[in-house]
């Protein structure tokens, strides 16, 4: 459990995985998420997720270089974990809402 939490155990990493499961791929798209991730944390979490093999990046623009991010197979497997966390929140936290968006992983 500790090794898993070292890789994905913070709020921002899980929200980035959620956003990628919902179809977001670029730095700018991640910044548009309603939680308002600070830019320094976004850059750090993207690097960490890539380092741990949860996401992969590929350049889509040369000048300036810009990257698109995508979940690896192990990253996509986190969808089950996020679904379970979302379901738990819906059942146990008053006021939690199920938000459906295009490409959403939520059932």
C-alpha positions in Angstrom: 0.0 0.0 0.0 2.8 2.4 0.9 4.5 2.0 -2.5 1.2 2.7 -4.3 0.6 5.8 -2.2 4.1 7.0 -3.0 3.2 7.1 -6.6 -0.5 8.1 -6.8 -1.5 8.9 -3.2 -2.1 12.6 -3.5 -5.1 14.5 -4.6 -3.6 16.1 -7.7 -2.2 12.8 -9.2 -5.6 11.1 -8.9 -7.4 14.2 -10.4 -4.9 14.2 -13.4 -5.6 10.5 -14.0 -9.3 11.2 -13.8 -9.0 14.0 -16.3 -7.0 11.8 -18.7 -9.7 9.1 -18.4 -12.2 11.8 -19.4 -10.2 12.6 -22.5 -7.9 15.6 -21.4 -4.4 15.4 -22.9 -2.7 18.8 -22.7 -1.3 21.0 -20.0 -3.8 23.7 -20.8 -6.7 21.3 -20.5 -5.5 20.1 -17.1 -5.4 23.8 -15.9 -9.0 24.2 -16.9 -10.2 21.6 -14.4 -12.5 23.1 -11.7 -10.1 22.2 -8.8 -7.6 24.8 -10.0 -4.3 22.9 -9.8 -1.4 25.4 -9.4 1.1 25.3 -12.4 4.1 24.3 -10.3 2.2 21.3 -8.9 0.8 20.3 -12.3 4.3 20.3 -13.8 5.6 18.2 -10.9 2.8 15.7 -10.9 3.1 15.1 -14.7 6.8 14.4 -14.3 6.2 12.0 -11.4 3.4 10.2 -13.2 5.6 9.8 -16.2 8.6 8.7 -14.1 6.4 5.9 -12.5 5.1 4.7 -15.9 1.5 5.8 -15.3 1.5 8.3 -18.2 3.5 8.8 -21.3 4.1 12.1 -23.1 4.6 12.9 -26.8 5.5 16.2 -28.5 2.7 17.5 -30.6 4.3 20.9 -31.4 7.9 21.9 -32.0 8.2 25.6 -31.3 7.7 25.9 -28.5 7.7 22.3 -27.6 4.4 21.2 -26.2 3.4 17.8 -25.1 0.3 15.6 -25.1 -0.1 13.2 -22.2 -1.8 9.8 -22.2 -2.3 7.0 -19.7 -0.2 3.9 -20.1 -1.9 0.5 -19.6 -1.1 0.7 -15.9 -2.5 4.2 -15.8 -5.7 3.0 -17.4 -6.1 0.3 -14.8 -6.4 3.1 -12.2 -9.9 3.7 -13.7 -11.2 0.9 -11.4 -9.7 2.5 -8.4 -11.1 6.0 -9.2 -14.6 4.5 -9.9 -14.5 2.8 -6.5 -13.4 6.1 -4.8 -16.1 8.0 -6.6 -18.8 5.4 -5.7 -17.7 5.5 -2.1 -17.9 9.3 -2.0 -21.4 9.2 -3.5 -22.6 6.8 -0.9 -20.8 8.3 2.2 -20.3 12.1 1.7 -23.3 14.2 1.8 -23.6 16.7 -1.1 -21.3 14.6 -3.4 -22.6 14.8 -7.0 -22.1 12.5 -9.9 -20.9 14.6 -12.8 -21.1 13.1 -16.2 -18.9 14.6 -18.9 -18.0 13.3 -22.4 -15.6 10.4 -22.0 -16.2 10.3 -18.3 -15.1 7.1 -16.5 -17.9 7.4 -14.0 -20.8 5.0 -14.6 
